[in-house]
Amino acid sequence: MIIFKTNLGEIKIEMMRDKAPISCENFEQYVKDKFFDGTIFHRVIAGFVVQGGGFTPDMEQKDTRDPIKNEADNGEKNLRGTLSMARTMDVNSATSQFFINLVDNAFLDHGSRDFGYAVFAKVVEGMDIVDKMATIPTGNAGFHQDVPKEQIIVESAILEED
């Protein structure tokens, strides 16, 4: 279990280690390294996703470890409350950024339009906090769009051993 303590409240996340071992190990290492502490949810699109895991409050992108293999072909679906690894157009480019699906996003699943986005975890408590994130007005910050005008800060991310 991973607990994200944000300035809006706590989100408890259950990892899917059997379905996405590479993504889970990668994510858990970022948690152990305190990488997410002090980062923000920098992209919020109501009715779609909230994304975080890579930017400081001043919109500086953090240095990450090397990209990981995309596990989107694991049979899991981008359903409401699931977490997936964010990536660029390069299928195997995911590092630290992730998103939480606010709705079922079947078009992000493996094979729907491309290789897809790897689902590796799900919110088991605090989806009300995630939904609250989606109500915050957004705007542009530099080259970035859909940035919350009120910062959503990850105060700490903690790995609780199962």
HUUR-V659896 format. One record per helix or strand. SS is the DSSP state (H for helix, E for strand). FROM is the first residue (numbers start at 0). LEN is the number of residues. If there is no record, write none. Layout:
SS_FROM_LEN ; SS_FROM_LEN
This chain:
E_1_5 ; E_8_7 ; H_20_12 ; E_38_7 ; E_48_8 ; E_60_1 ; H_71_3 ; E_81_4 ; E_97_4 ; H_105_3 ; E_118_7 ; H_126_7 ; E_137_4 ; E_143_5 ; E_152_7
